[in-house]
């Protein structure tokens, strides 16, 4: 999918996969910022312990579209 979008539009993209909008944004953030994911982060294929570790490592304010609104509440 990423290769086809790049070929058709010339735009590089990252992909985050998860069932909720907030977790998708987190997965996409990981896909962009962590080279180990190679631009695709699929939380469905990841053990829960690994997801929890990622959640503990990332500051809410870093996640685009989520952080700024939730930081004061958290």
Gaussian input, Z-matrix of N, CA and C with variables (Angstrom, degrees):
# hf/3-21g

backbone

0 1
 N
 C     1     B1
 C     2     B2     1     A1
 N     3     B3     2     A2     1     D1
 C     4     B4     3     A3     2     D2
 C     5     B5     4     A4     3     D3
 N     6     B6     5     A5     4     D4
 C     7     B7     6     A6     5     D5
 C     8     B8     7     A7     6     D6
 N     9     B9     8     A8     7     D7
 C    10    B10     9     A9     8     D8
 C    11    B11    10    A10     9     D9
 N    12    B12    11    A11    10    D10
 C    13    B13    12    A12    11    D11
 C    14    B14    13    A13    12    D12
 N    15    B15    14    A14    13    D13
 C    16    B16    15    A15    14    D14
 C    17    B17    16    A16    15    D15
 N    18    B18    17    A17    16    D16
 C    19    B19    18    A18    17    D17
 C    20    B20    19    A19    18    D18
 N    21    B21    20    A20    19    D19
 C    22    B22    21    A21    20    D20
 C    23    B23    22    A22    21    D21
 N    24    B24    23    A23    22    D22
 C    25    B25    24    A24    23    D23
 C    26    B26    25    A25    24    D24
 N    27    B27    26    A26    25    D25
 C    28    B28    27    A27    26    D26
 C    29    B29    28    A28    27    D27
 N    30    B30    29    A29    28    D28
 C    31    B31    30    A30    29    D29
 C    32    B32    31    A31    30    D30
 N    33    B33    32    A32    31    D31
 C    34    B34    33    A33    32    D32
 C    35    B35    34    A34    33    D33
 N    36    B36    35    A35    34    D34
 C    37    B37    36    A36    35    D35
 C    38    B38    37    A37    36    D36
 N    39    B39    38    A38    37    D37
 C    40    B40    39    A39    38    D38
 C    41    B41    40    A40    39    D39
 N    42    B42    41    A41    40    D40
 C    43    B43    42    A42    41    D41
 C    44    B44    43    A43    42    D42
 N    45    B45    44    A44    43    D43
 C    46    B46    45    A45    44    D44
 C    47    B47    46    A46    45    D45
 N    48    B48    47    A47    46    D46
 C    49    B49    48    A48    47    D47
 C    50    B50    49    A49    48    D48
 N    51    B51    50    A50    49    D49
 C    52    B52    51    A51    50    D50
 C    53    B53    52    A52    51    D51
 N    54    B54    53    A53    52    D52
 C    55    B55    54    A54    53    D53
 C    56    B56    55    A55    54    D54
 N    57    B57    56    A56    55    D55
 C    58    B58    57    A57    56    D56
 C    59    B59    58    A58    57    D57
 N    60    B60    59    A59    58    D58
 C    61    B61    60    A60    59    D59
 C    62    B62    61    A61    60    D60
 N    63    B63    62    A62    61    D61
 C    64    B64    63    A63    62    D62
 C    65    B65    64    A64    63    D63
 N    66    B66    65    A65    64    D64
 C    67    B67    66    A66    65    D65
 C    68    B68    67    A67    66    D66
 N    69    B69    68    A68    67    D67
 C    70    B70    69    A69    68    D68
 C    71    B71    70    A70    69    D69
 N    72    B72    71    A71    70    D70
 C    73    B73    72    A72    71    D71
 C    74    B74    73    A73    72    D72
 N    75    B75    74    A74    73    D73
 C    76    B76    75    A75    74    D74
 C    77    B77    76    A76    75    D75
 N    78    B78    77    A77    76    D76
 C    79    B79    78    A78    77    D77
 C    80    B80    79    A79    78    D78
 N    81    B81    80    A80    79    D79
 C    82    B82    81    A81    80    D80
 C    83    B83    82    A82    81    D81
 N    84    B84    83    A83    82    D82
 C    85    B85    84    A84    83    D83
 C    86    B86    85    A85    84    D84
 N    87    B87    86    A86    85    D85
 C    88    B88    87    A87    86    D86
 C    89    B89    88    A88    87    D87
 N    90    B90    89    A89    88    D88
 C    91    B91    90    A90    89    D89
 C    92    B92    91    A91    90    D90
 N    93    B93    92    A92    91    D91
 C    94    B94    93    A93    92    D92
 C    95    B95    94    A94    93    D93
 N    96    B96    95    A95    94    D94
 C    97    B97    96    A96    95    D95
 C    98    B98    97    A97    96    D96
 N    99    B99    98    A98    97    D97
 C   100   B100    99    A99    98    D98
 C   101   B101   100   A100    99    D99
 N   102   B102   101   A101   100   D100
 C   103   B103   102   A102   101   D101
 C   104   B104   103   A103   102   D102
 N   105   B105   104   A104   103   D103
 C   106   B106   105   A105   104   D104
 C   107   B107   106   A106   105   D105
 N   108   B108   107   A107   106   D106
 C   109   B109   108   A108   107   D107
 C   110   B110   109   A109   108   D108
 N   111   B111   110   A110   109   D109
 C   112   B112   111   A111   110   D110
 C   113   B113   112   A112   111   D111
 N   114   B114   113   A113   112   D112
 C   115   B115   114   A114   113   D113
 C   116   B116   115   A115   114   D114
 N   117   B117   116   A116   115   D115
 C   118   B118   117   A117   116   D116
 C   119   B119   118   A118   117   D117
 N   120   B120   119   A119   118   D118
 C   121   B121   120   A120   119   D119
 C   122   B122   121   A121   120   D120
 N   123   B123   122   A122   121   D121
 C   124   B124   123   A123   122   D122
 C   125   B125   124   A124   123   D123
 N   126   B126   125   A125   124   D124
 C   127   B127   126   A126   125   D125
 C   128   B128   127   A127   126   D126
 N   129   B129   128   A128   127   D127
 C   130   B130   129   A129   128   D128
 C   131   B131   130   A130   129   D129
 N   132   B132   131   A131   130   D130
 C   133   B133   132   A132   131   D131
 C   134   B134   133   A133   132   D132
 N   135   B135   134   A134   133   D133
 C   136   B136   135   A135   134   D134
 C   137   B137   136   A136   135   D135
 N   138   B138   137   A137   136   D136
 C   139   B139   138   A138   137   D137
 C   140   B140   139   A139   138   D138
 N   141   B141   140   A140   139   D139
 C   142   B142   141   A141   140   D140
 C   143   B143   142   A142   141   D141
 N   144   B144   143   A143   142   D142
 C   145   B145   144   A144   143   D143
 C   146   B146   145   A145   144   D144
 N   147   B147   146   A146   145   D145
 C   148   B148   147   A147   146   D146
 C   149   B149   148   A148   147   D147
 N   150   B150   149   A149   148   D148
 C   151   B151   150   A150   149   D149
 C   152   B152   151   A151   150   D150
 N   153   B153   152   A152   151   D151
 C   154   B154   153   A153   152   D152
 C   155   B155   154   A154   153   D153
 N   156   B156   155   A155   154   D154
 C   157   B157   156   A156   155   D155
 C   158   B158   157   A157   156   D156
 N   159   B159   158   A158   157   D157
 C   160   B160   159   A159   158   D158
 C   161   B161   160   A160   159   D159
 N   162   B162   161   A161   160   D160
 C   163   B163   162   A162   161   D161
 C   164   B164   163   A163   162   D162
 N   165   B165   164   A164   163   D163
 C   166   B166   165   A165   164   D164
 C   167   B167   166   A166   165   D165
 N   168   B168   167   A167   166   D166
 C   169   B169   168   A168   167   D167
 C   170   B170   169   A169   168   D168
 N   171   B171   170   A170   169   D169
 C   172   B172   171   A171   170   D170
 C   173   B173   172   A172   171   D171
 N   174   B174   173   A173   172   D172
 C   175   B175   174   A174   173   D173
 C   176   B176   175   A175   174   D174
 N   177   B177   176   A176   175   D175
 C   178   B178   177   A177   176   D176
 C   179   B179   178   A178   177   D177
 N   180   B180   179   A179   178   D178
 C   181   B181   180   A180   179   D179
 C   182   B182   181   A181   180   D180
 N   183   B183   182   A182   181   D181
 C   184   B184   183   A183   182   D182
 C   185   B185   184   A184   183   D183
 N   186   B186   185   A185   184   D184
 C   187   B187   186   A186   185   D185
 C   188   B188   187   A187   186   D186
 N   189   B189   188   A188   187   D187
 C   190   B190   189   A189   188   D188
 C   191   B191   190   A190   189   D189
 N   192   B192   191   A191   190   D190
 C   193   B193   192   A192   191   D191
 C   194   B194   193   A193   192   D192
 N   195   B195   194   A194   193   D193
 C   196   B196   195   A195   194   D194
 C   197   B197   196   A196   195   D195
 N   198   B198   197   A197   196   D196
 C   199   B199   198   A198   197   D197
 C   200   B200   199   A199   198   D198
 N   201   B201   200   A200   199   D199
 C   202   B202   201   A201   200   D200
 C   203   B203   202   A202   201   D201
 N   204   B204   203   A203   202   D202
 C   205   B205   204   A204   203   D203
 C   206   B206   205   A205   204   D204
 N   207   B207   206   A206   205   D205
 C   208   B208   207   A207   206   D206
 C   209   B209   208   A208   207   D207
 N   210   B210   209   A209   208   D208
 C   211   B211   210   A210   209   D209
 C   212   B212   211   A211   210   D210
 N   213   B213   212   A212   211   D211
 C   214   B214   213   A213   212   D212
 C   215   B215   214   A214   213   D213
 N   216   B216   215   A215   214   D214
 C   217   B217   216   A216   215   D215
 C   218   B218   217   A217   216   D216
 N   219   B219   218   A218   217   D217
 C   220   B220   219   A219   218   D218
 C   221   B221   220   A220   219   D219

   B1=1.4372
   B2=1.5341
   B3=1.3475
   B4=1.4700
   B5=1.5232
   B6=1.3302
   B7=1.4589
   B8=1.5285
   B9=1.3159
   B10=1.4607
   B11=1.5268
   B12=1.3254
   B13=1.4629
   B14=1.5178
   B15=1.3321
   B16=1.4626
   B17=1.5308
   B18=1.3227
   B19=1.4621
   B20=1.5261
   B21=1.3242
   B22=1.4594
   B23=1.5230
   B24=1.3440
   B25=1.4669
   B26=1.5256
   B27=1.3195
   B28=1.4588
   B29=1.5163
   B30=1.3340
   B31=1.4607
   B32=1.5268
   B33=1.3168
   B34=1.4631
   B35=1.5282
   B36=1.3219
   B37=1.4620
   B38=1.5235
   B39=1.3173
   B40=1.4514
   B41=1.5195
   B42=1.3308
   B43=1.4539
   B44=1.5247
   B45=1.3366
   B46=1.4580
   B47=1.5153
   B48=1.3292
   B49=1.4595
   B50=1.5293
   B51=1.3231
   B52=1.4668
   B53=1.5235
   B54=1.3392
   B55=1.4668
   B56=1.5342
   B57=1.3161
   B58=1.4573
   B59=1.5246
   B60=1.3118
   B61=1.4646
   B62=1.5306
   B63=1.3119
   B64=1.4621
   B65=1.5198
   B66=1.3345
   B67=1.4646
   B68=1.5243
   B69=1.3211
   B70=1.4666
   B71=1.5220
   B72=1.3192
   B73=1.4664
   B74=1.5183
   B75=1.3254
   B76=1.4611
   B77=1.5329
   B78=1.3225
   B79=1.4646
   B80=1.5296
   B81=1.3254
   B82=1.4578
   B83=1.5288
   B84=1.3274
   B85=1.4660
   B86=1.5330
   B87=1.3256
   B88=1.4739
   B89=1.5215
   B90=1.3296
   B91=1.4648
   B92=1.5259
   B93=1.3396
   B94=1.4631
   B95=1.5172
   B96=1.3184
   B97=1.4624
   B98=1.5230
   B99=1.3130
   B100=1.4704
   B101=1.5252
   B102=1.3066
   B103=1.4655
   B104=1.5249
   B105=1.3134
   B106=1.4648
   B107=1.5288
   B108=1.3344
   B109=1.4583
   B110=1.5244
   B111=1.3164
   B112=1.4672
   B113=1.5315
   B114=1.3228
   B115=1.4659
   B116=1.5298
   B117=1.3483
   B118=1.4650
   B119=1.5219
   B120=1.3282
   B121=1.4590
   B122=1.5257
   B123=1.3189
   B124=1.4611
   B125=1.5238
   B126=1.3238
   B127=1.4595
   B128=1.5238
   B129=1.3337
   B130=1.4683
   B131=1.5225
   B132=1.3174
   B133=1.4589
   B134=1.5219
   B135=1.3116
   B136=1.4590
   B137=1.5295
   B138=1.3346
   B139=1.4628
   B140=1.5319
   B141=1.3151
   B142=1.4670
   B143=1.5230
   B144=1.3195
   B145=1.4701
   B146=1.5245
   B147=1.3311
   B148=1.4678
   B149=1.5269
   B150=1.3318
   B151=1.4642
   B152=1.5283
   B153=1.3254
   B154=1.4670
   B155=1.5224
   B156=1.3206
   B157=1.4612
   B158=1.5282
   B159=1.3349
   B160=1.4629
   B161=1.5224
   B162=1.3359
   B163=1.4588
   B164=1.5237
   B165=1.3181
   B166=1.4594
   B167=1.5237
   B168=1.3194
   B169=1.4642
   B170=1.5265
   B171=1.3246
   B172=1.4594
   B173=1.5199
   B174=1.3207
   B175=1.4586
   B176=1.5271
   B177=1.3065
   B178=1.4607
   B179=1.5267
   B180=1.3134
   B181=1.4517
   B182=1.5137
   B183=1.3271
   B184=1.4606
   B185=1.5177
   B186=1.3271
   B187=1.4557
   B188=1.5306
   B189=1.3181
   B190=1.4570
   B191=1.5261
   B192=1.3175
   B193=1.4489
   B194=1.5091
   B195=1.3138
   B196=1.4574
   B197=1.5163
   B198=1.3119
   B199=1.4478
   B200=1.4959
   B201=1.3082
   B202=1.4743
   B203=1.5198
   B204=1.3103
   B205=1.4570
   B206=1.5256
   B207=1.3247
   B208=1.4588
   B209=1.5175
   B210=1.3226
   B211=1.4660
   B212=1.5206
   B213=1.3414
   B214=1.4609
   B215=1.5401
   B216=1.3179
   B217=1.4647
   B218=1.5188
   B219=1.3267
   B220=1.4591
   B221=1.5165
   A1=110.02
   A2=116.21
   A3=119.78
   A4=110.97
   A5=116.45
   A6=120.39
   A7=111.07
   A8=116.46
   A9=119.97
   A10=111.06
   A11=117.44
   A12=120.84
   A13=110.30
   A14=116.41
   A15=120.39
   A16=110.72
   A17=116.63
   A18=120.93
   A19=111.17
   A20=118.05
   A21=121.37
   A22=113.12
   A23=116.72
   A24=119.20
   A25=113.95
   A26=115.93
   A27=119.57
   A28=112.94
   A29=117.14
   A30=121.81
   A31=111.09
   A32=117.51
   A33=119.07
   A34=109.33
   A35=117.29
   A36=120.88
   A37=110.37
   A38=114.80
   A39=122.55
   A40=107.55
   A41=116.02
   A42=120.59
   A43=109.76
   A44=114.97
   A45=121.79
   A46=109.12
   A47=117.51
   A48=121.38
   A49=110.09
   A50=115.67
   A51=123.34
   A52=108.19
   A53=120.47
   A54=121.44
   A55=116.25
   A56=119.49
   A57=119.99
   A58=110.21
   A59=115.82
   A60=120.85
   A61=111.29
   A62=117.11
   A63=120.53
   A64=111.30
   A65=117.29
   A66=119.90
   A67=111.88
   A68=117.40
   A69=120.07
   A70=109.74
   A71=116.62
   A72=120.00
   A73=110.86
   A74=116.71
   A75=120.40
   A76=110.29
   A77=116.99
   A78=120.54
   A79=110.90
   A80=117.01
   A81=120.38
   A82=110.79
   A83=116.62
   A84=120.85
   A85=109.77
   A86=116.23
   A87=120.15
   A88=111.37
   A89=116.30
   A90=120.27
   A91=111.01
   A92=116.67
   A93=120.88
   A94=112.55
   A95=117.10
   A96=121.25
   A97=115.16
   A98=117.95
   A99=120.72
   A100=110.04
   A101=115.53
   A102=120.62
   A103=112.94
   A104=117.67
   A105=120.86
   A106=111.94
   A107=117.69
   A108=121.31
   A109=113.30
   A110=117.70
   A111=121.81
   A112=111.56
   A113=116.41
   A114=125.40
   A115=115.05
   A116=118.38
   A117=121.17
   A118=108.40
   A119=116.26
   A120=120.91
   A121=108.51
   A122=115.49
   A123=121.73
   A124=108.50
   A125=116.25
   A126=120.47
   A127=112.00
   A128=118.21
   A129=120.56
   A130=111.77
   A131=118.01
   A132=122.43
   A133=112.69
   A134=116.99
   A135=121.56
   A136=110.24
   A137=117.68
   A138=119.61
   A139=111.33
   A140=116.30
   A141=122.03
   A142=111.25
   A143=118.06
   A144=120.99
   A145=111.10
   A146=116.86
   A147=120.04
   A148=111.10
   A149=116.44
   A150=120.28
   A151=110.02
   A152=116.36
   A153=119.95
   A154=111.37
   A155=117.51
   A156=121.15
   A157=110.19
   A158=116.68
   A159=120.78
   A160=110.15
   A161=116.92
   A162=120.86
   A163=111.19
   A164=117.74
   A165=121.51
   A166=112.80
   A167=117.48
   A168=121.57
   A169=113.78
   A170=117.42
   A171=120.79
   A172=110.32
   A173=115.55
   A174=121.93
   A175=108.50
   A176=117.35
   A177=121.90
   A178=111.21
   A179=117.15
   A180=121.47
   A181=114.48
   A182=117.94
   A183=121.90
   A184=113.12
   A185=117.83
   A186=121.35
   A187=110.04
   A188=116.18
   A189=122.84
   A190=111.82
   A191=115.76
   A192=120.58
   A193=115.39
   A194=117.44
   A195=121.05
   A196=109.81
   A197=115.98
   A198=123.23
   A199=117.49
   A200=117.53
   A201=119.92
   A202=112.03
   A203=116.93
   A204=120.37
   A205=112.19
   A206=116.45
   A207=120.24
   A208=114.92
   A209=117.42
   A210=119.86
   A211=111.77
   A212=121.20
   A213=119.91
   A214=112.53
   A215=118.04
   A216=121.31
   A217=111.28
   A218=116.22
   A219=119.94
   A220=110.68
   D1=-46.85
   D2=179.97
   D3=-60.44
   D4=-43.10
   D5=-178.15
   D6=-64.59
   D7=-39.16
   D8=-179.40
   D9=-67.23
   D10=-41.52
   D11=177.31
   D12=-62.93
   D13=-43.08
   D14=177.71
   D15=-61.06
   D16=-43.81
   D17=-179.43
   D18=-65.24
   D19=-44.79
   D20=-175.48
   D21=-75.47
   D22=-36.44
   D23=-173.12
   D24=-112.97
   D25=-20.92
   D26=-175.14
   D27=80.73
   D28=8.64
   D29=-178.58
   D30=-103.93
   D31=126.07
   D32=173.88
   D33=-74.77
   D34=140.96
   D35=-179.67
   D36=-131.67
   D37=157.33
   D38=172.61
   D39=-117.86
   D40=151.95
   D41=-175.58
   D42=-126.83
   D43=131.25
   D44=173.84
   D45=-120.92
   D46=131.30
   D47=-175.21
   D48=-122.61
   D49=125.50
   D50=177.78
   D51=-173.97
   D52=163.86
   D53=-172.04
   D54=-78.37
   D55=-20.24
   D56=-177.80
   D57=-114.24
   D58=154.48
   D59=-177.97
   D60=-60.18
   D61=-41.70
   D62=-179.00
   D63=-65.31
   D64=-45.02
   D65=179.29
   D66=-69.53
   D67=-30.10
   D68=174.54
   D69=-63.82
   D70=-42.14
   D71=178.15
   D72=-62.93
   D73=-39.42
   D74=177.01
   D75=-65.16
   D76=-45.26
   D77=179.28
   D78=-62.62
   D79=-40.33
   D80=178.01
   D81=-65.80
   D82=-38.19
   D83=176.12
   D84=-59.41
   D85=-44.57
   D86=178.09
   D87=-63.60
   D88=-40.44
   D89=179.49
   D90=-61.75
   D91=-36.23
   D92=-179.68
   D93=-76.87
   D94=-42.64
   D95=-168.47
   D96=-95.01
   D97=-21.52
   D98=-176.09
   D99=-110.98
   D100=113.31
   D101=-175.36
   D102=-63.73
   D103=-23.59
   D104=-179.31
   D105=-61.55
   D106=-24.81
   D107=-178.49
   D108=-84.90
   D109=-11.55
   D110=178.55
   D111=53.50
   D112=43.85
   D113=175.27
   D114=71.53
   D115=6.52
   D116=176.03
   D117=-135.50
   D118=119.04
   D119=178.25
   D120=-118.78
   D121=114.21
   D122=-178.87
   D123=-115.10
   D124=102.44
   D125=-178.51
   D126=-67.84
   D127=-20.39
   D128=177.95
   D129=-64.94
   D130=-30.11
   D131=-178.20
   D132=-92.74
   D133=7.01
   D134=-173.76
   D135=-111.40
   D136=137.79
   D137=175.15
   D138=-61.42
   D139=148.09
   D140=-178.19
   D141=-57.33
   D142=-36.78
   D143=179.24
   D144=-60.85
   D145=-39.54
   D146=179.16
   D147=-67.44
   D148=-40.34
   D149=178.17
   D150=-63.19
   D151=-43.70
   D152=178.83
   D153=-62.47
   D154=-38.26
   D155=177.81
   D156=-62.87
   D157=-43.48
   D158=178.22
   D159=-62.39
   D160=-44.12
   D161=178.95
   D162=-59.27
   D163=-37.25
   D164=179.33
   D165=-72.65
   D166=-27.80
   D167=-175.83
   D168=-84.77
   D169=-26.80
   D170=-173.62
   D171=-97.90
   D172=129.33
   D173=175.35
   D174=-74.38
   D175=135.79
   D176=-178.10
   D177=-55.19
   D178=-35.95
   D179=-178.68
   D180=-65.11
   D181=-14.94
   D182=-179.44
   D183=-80.91
   D184=-24.40
   D185=-172.37
   D186=-81.83
   D187=118.44
   D188=-175.90
   D189=-61.40
   D190=129.27
   D191=177.14
   D192=83.38
   D193=-5.72
   D194=-179.05
   D195=-121.89
   D196=-50.94
   D197=-168.88
   D198=-54.16
   D199=-54.01
   D200=-172.41
   D201=-60.66
   D202=-34.27
   D203=-178.30
   D204=-76.38
   D205=-32.86
   D206=-175.13
   D207=-93.10
   D208=-20.96
   D209=-176.63
   D210=-54.58
   D211=-48.12
   D212=179.94
   D213=-62.31
   D214=-35.19
   D215=179.95
   D216=-70.20
   D217=-36.71
   D218=-176.82
   D219=-82.62

